[in-house]
């Protein structure tokens, strides 16, 4: 299936290659560079590129291009999903998946890649299994290894690989048994000029960090499971139980993992937590005026934090001179992007930014106003109203410490002006 | 790539611990500054070689790490091959692993040297550690050296019989590797694949199918027998395997089942012919269905087809986008139209994933939305474009929005489009205008609105927008005028407007469009047209080719309609064109001149010029780029690229008539009826003994059971027992079973026995089973009377059912004497359990010509489990009954005899904690509530020793105390007898030679050399059965191990008082232990 993998940085440097079948010369990447040079931004590179004898399927993540080479028909999503899992695994192992980290940890990276695929077909992808095969290196272990002469490589097959629950290893022990669940919701919205919502969706996920000894069997129930209509689960969740009783019952993997993600579509009514009042105008000759203020709306009494606005101005804009009453702003004269960092919104003093825009002399005035992207975080609230009812544990005797956190964030939250 | 050199120095070397002795040299050697001094490549790697040659593991490791760094960077490290390959024998696992990695990379280039390592791998293939076996096979098969093909073949064959599923999985991966190395081996490999396909573990399934797809995708016949198993296992297979299996099953379904939409399709076609529209397909379909039902024979879906769809549905909630997409395409290609809609929701969810995923999903949705508009209509807003989307995603969203447009939704879509036009992304803005054009052409109601909007756009400041609008307007006008010839004055103002713009627009395509339009509709603007031509003629030489051609066209047309004013101009233009650089233009001019301004030798065509040039032209059709994409299977690479990718297999059309569905039957359904009748009778007798105290829990099961029956008529009896058994034995799964009638089909056996069971559940087992048995009998009769077809179906799934059932009957009726302890309360579960047990084992060993048979001898030897003194009066002994365990056929039945010799009753005796080796399982005996003073009770439990000699350790709990006990099984008790013909025996013995053979000789007492004594002695040791032999003085016995089913062959050859013993078994430990036991038994005096 997957023949080879090349990892390329933004400078066009192929700094790692791995072949699972016969070796393919790295000159194959020239086809990729050719397409890349045509794309305006790295994001615009098409994920599938056809060359005379090979097909290149690539992803762009963490400033890196991962280019997989395939020679025959294969479901492209299969490869894309795999590449993203590779990056996930790196992040899991090293904390991030930047070029520097990968170069630094090249041996582990190479061993991981070797273990993940056999003959181009996934062999062991589950983080728990990989961690037993190849121990992630940390300072403590490095010291221990040098002292004891042990290696990072495990000599036995992880038990999980063979059991019915491949995601969990046996013999897990903690002194503090704890289970934390973060319910994170992202609001995607398009708000039009007049302030009415064109489209709004919620993308939610439940990220769990479970550090429990033994083989706990957890059951998570919601106050209002009816909200959840379209979701995907970690393989550990018993799907039938959900279908039947609307409870989430699972034997959790050890450590951090995404328990489920859900999607609340455009058909539902989605509350929009902030509003923008804007007045942007361009005039021939002199430039233009810019006046935007932000305010909270439907936040159920919670404060809106980490608010920032991103305004991509048209290319003909030369500079902006603005004065915010809260926070500060920066303007990137190359990309013409203005970012206004507001922080917390104080309802008594609504943040406002105003000033003038100067245009390049002689340039025609832009015909459209920029679309403003808004970022914000609201703690202690899930905008959909989802609430955890209780978490029960079976199968083990101790009393675990349990915690649930709610966060609402802006996803692709855009205001057309 | 120029910066590679610089980077090499900075990165990759940093893993070097500063204390390492070799590092100093290494620095000098790899430092380009110093090595340039010598300019010698050999010198450069010298230090690495030295490090590899030392005895110190940490130096070796260091060297290997740096070599791997070179490999990872794609630098040539092949000259180190001899130094590296030596280390393949290293004891250090990490070094070894890195050497393996290196070998797979360079073995192809250094074939001769690579051969040095082969023997190491061969040895590692026999390693007791499954991980080492697997990685040896992985590397061995990855070394692409043709010389070792036979060795690879042999290793694969051996490994696919390995008891570790992980090794078998690796073997499945090795098959395509070998195939690519030597395609001639195909036939042999197919045999191996066939074997792996029959494997019951989920770990192997995905890889086996992948091997199948790469080696012999055309051998669809291999799938038949495994089809149901695959469907049932699907949910438990790992994600990647699921994708491969679903894709394969899609193809399978398209060849084996008839089109579920067949009835609709015929209708649809005729419908189309009448109205020429393909909108509202969905609606029409529904109406059709209603109208049709009485007329046509209703389509009945093959239950296997339904099974596939049903088992795939939960996978729509997978976290893996590839799995969701695979299910979506399965439904799109194979499901009845009405059911396809439900995949839409899951696909929409994927849209929030990574942008690459988005791109693929959107392009698939685009294809689906062409044919199935209704599917995605509710999700219209999810396709609205965000300004931060990558361009290719924006374009796809636009495409989909256009496809989805209907009379009702079009106004919102057009409003949305209007904001897109102002986008700074000009490519996207241009595409939006085209999309508006398409909407206008498909939905007549909005054509005028769109036209007006587009005309306004022509005054836009952006040139691309203007140009695109012009092109679209031209197309729309053309379509309109063909529709409504009656209104010649229509749109005159638009044409006038465009004619005025002709000189301002510089985009060639747009200019050409305007000119063409003026020529075509010159009758509507008779005054302006000649003037436009005049202006164009002035500037002719500076125009682009495409514009020049249109000027020629315009000139020709005007000359025909208005020759008085334009003839001279026309001639002038033709003259200019005559000397143009482009030959197309020269040719065109020459051709037009002959037609328009005929000279003295006027061609016969000249008089038809008007007809030729001013004929009404067919309107262009604006349609989706994705219209024909559905010729490719969705979710494939070919679909995304819109060309056939290498190795793409066309998705076959449904057959007119379904091929024989019985090929999927796993077993021939003969003899079953007789058996069930017998069983039924047997059950009738036992039916009365229900303990009322336990009824409660049982009834709740029963209720749900009945519901299920109502819901699903196809449900057959075996499934019933299956589910109820699950209900009671596994509290956890209980609800699943009750609620989801979809999954009532036979489960894989491994699920049945779980460690998590608690005492309560094991208690419930018998009560509910007892009741069930009487219950079931009725159903059995019912189903056999009414539904002969499903009945047959149910039997197919039961592998080895006949043999097992027959054997158990044997046991129940005949062997009660030899097996007195089994008459306890647990014995009458046997038929029921055995029956559903066999139904649970899907796709068992049908391939084997051997059958499990009843034991020839039941030993009476008992072992002590718990001493009377340590047990505080409770003593337990155990013995092996050599019956097939009722709990799992992999378990050995152990009969416990509990005696209370204390002065007070012992309460609640049950099994507590178990400390088991991996792979071992215990099925508890039912809790004994009260063991009276001096009373003796027997109980049966099942232990799966996983073919090891390890003892099973567990706790026996009473109300007060807990005793840790161990049950140790002699190897002979982990065998079950199998019937076999002599030639088969010899054949198998031949295969199991070499390391799998253990032999020895014993001296025996003369009186012991008769056949009776010998066979008794053998039977005492091992649970085997004699194979009838033609040879004198040679006695043969056959059996197989309980857990892995590996054959155990024993032969005793007498030569006077000497007996040559030979034990063949692929489990070497078992073979050698057995030989030792046999020797002891043979030589012992009576």
Interface residues (C-beta under 8 A of the other chain):
Chain A: X1 X11 X12 X13 X14 X15 X16 X17 X18 X19 X21 X22 X23 X26 X40 X41 X43 X44 X46 X47 X48 X50 X53 X55 X58 X59 X60 X61 X70 X71 X72 X73 X74 X75 X76 X77 X78 X80 X81 X82 X84 X103 X104 X106 X107 X109 X110 X111 X114 X118 X119 X121 X122 X123 X125 X126 X146 X149 X151 X152 X153 X154 X155 X156 X157 X159 X161 X162 X164 X166 X188 X190 X192 X198 X199 X201 X203 X217 X229 X230 X231 X232 X233 X234 X235 X238 X239 X240 X241 X243 X244 X245 X249 X258 X261 X263 X265 X266 X267 X312 X314 X315 X364 X367 X368 X371 X373 X395 X411 X412 X414 X416
Chain B: X1 X3 X4 X7 X11 X12 X14 X15 X17 X57 X58 X61 X65 X68 X69 X71 X72 X73 X74 X92 X93 X94 X97 X98 X101 X105 X108 X129 X130 X131 X132 X134 X138 X141 X142 X144 X164 X165 X166 X169 X170 X173 X174 X176 X177 X180 X203 X207 X210 X235 X236 X238 X239 X240 X243 X247 X314 X317 X318 X319 X320 X321 X322 X324 X325 X326 X345 X346 X348 X349 X352 X354 X355 X356 X357 X359 X360 X361 X378 X379 X380 X381 X382 X384 X386 X387 X388 X390 X391 X392 X416 X419 X422 X423 X424 X460 X461 X462 X635 X636 X637 X638 X640 X641 X643 X645 X646 X647 X648 X649 X732 X735 X736 X738 X739 X740 X743 X750 X751 X756 X918 X919
